[in-house]
Amino acid sequence: ERYRILALAGQHAIWMNIDSDKAWPELVKATEIGQWILDESLRRVEDPYSELASLAVEQGSKAQVIRDQRYELIAPLIVDEEIYYRSGRGRLVQSRSDETDKPRKSLYKNLRQFWQRGAVPNALLPDYRKSGGKGQRKVSRKKLGRPRKISPGTGITVDGAIGKMFRLILDRYYVNDKGHSLPYAHRRFIDMFEAANPDVRPEDYPTLDQIRYFYRREYENADRIRLRANRISYQKDIRPLTGTATAGVLGPGSRYEIDATIADVYLLSADRQRIIGRPTLYVVVDVFSRMVAGFYIGLENPSYVTAMSALTTSMSDKIELCAHYDLEITQEQWPTVGIPNAILADRGELLGHQIESLEKAFGVRIETAPPYRGDAKGIVERYFRTLQAEFKPFTPGVVTGTKVRKQGGKDYRLDATLTLDDFTQIMLASILHRNQYAVLSKYDRDPDMPNDMALTPLNIWNWGIQNRTGRLKNVSEHALRIALLPRQKVHLSDLGVSCFGAYYTSKELLASGWLHRNGDRRVTGLQAAYDPAVADYIYLFLEKDSSEYWVCSLTDRSRQFRGKSMWELWASQEEQRKAMSVAKVAETTSKRELENLVSNTIKNAERSRPAINKQQSKAATVRGIRDNRKQERDAQRAEQTKARQPDTSKPKSDVTYLHGKPDDGAFPDFLDELFGDDE
């Protein structure tokens, strides 16, 4: 039972059962209440009528008029303490009844409702808000709703069986990401309903409005939106945004986001003679300050190798990089030098053993976004559109949506004008402008940020360095570059260290004895780091988790790859494999013809061989090999001599020798000396 304490009277409390329609205030000792609490037979519960105290009542409504009339009727009674006691309650109610000419039953009813519902004026409100059974299903054998005036038939009531069909059809054809319309789902329902109810006339079939009403009643609005959308699209584009990326970082360098896109512009080659397509753009952004920490622009596809180039730029000094493109800056203008605490990237780019060296050597936490969840890296995703907006209005060759427009339009790819260096210079200048001067009007400030600070990335970065996590971790740029280089499993052979089909060696490797061909088993499980831009060197690690390495250079056997990049090495090997594959086909054909020739020759020889003389012994046959060889050799020499005789049919010119007849210049014949008569 639930009781409400109405008042305190000395050592007693006056309370009342709020669930009984016959309850009246009762007197109870305060000590008893305390003991019941200790005995755990009395505990505090939520007030079921607590919302009445804050309920707003419409001015002039019927509910307000009734509330005010009821309160005015009992107002003189509730201020008198005698009303709580049975001995004085009857007299007071009788007196008030005589004054107002209202029956005592009404007075008692209003008093009980007032006390049970909180002893506030709103406790006397009528229960109009409960009228109509909101949220409750109406059960009726007769069809509910307005009768038809134009359409034929009377319709049919949606009972449990029809409701079950409605839900099956909606789940199958409408409440999913297939994209069917509600009328389509209703037509499928008619097929099902017609098969199950052949006696019902078509004009009485459940209507589209009935299935629409059922859908809105049975499915919550949030569920309708979620179920109708693709799961990936819902997570990325539709779900409510309840957080902010800035709230999850502590300061500058707390988390970098990295992502890639294909820029919306076509470029020319360095000699401006060929269209080379659209470049790959990598951007590394600091989440706290929104500062672009690094970038990569090139023609390689997005991968770990290209992501490494962007990360190397983001963690190293940019003065020399900007000077290469005729942009002079100071370190204070682009201070993102050092290693962040965490890097957030896509799974395919920074996932696997290749990034483990960065985690283990420098303590960087690698975070990966779920598949198809670009919103997880919302900061860097937004920067792609922001940075490209700087050049799109002015640059020829920009992607416009369609390659050839209607009514005499031309292909935008033919308008390509910029080279890769030109585009890089423009993007670098745009990044410098964004970092130093772009005002972040929608940046969510932290409570302790000063109001007079302009919200530019550089200002936020500098404020965060002074007031938050401090500077980024500084390491050797060479050590950082080696740690970021991609790794590849290599193996030792007689020719050197084999990496991507090329062979490398070093003086340390030669001194180690690992390449000697003495029959000992060679070391296995080695890894090497390689720079994609340079194929001349690799960095061979002696152990898997060791930081010690040997710099190995290409051997003479792989001299064809000197001065090339790894990309060119891979391209050359692919072309060689294609050429070898074509040559293998020709070799197979020729080898098959050779084998057929050998086989046919042997068969012809076997058919032409005379029968063995059984009267002659085997020893006698073998003893005749020397004489047979000599006879065959003499016959062969005679045939060769005859074939090499000069042509006597032509007249010869007379030659006069001044110093005697010279030697004919023929090689001496040493056949007899070189080969004896024996086999």
Disulfide bonds with the S-S distance in Angstrom:
none
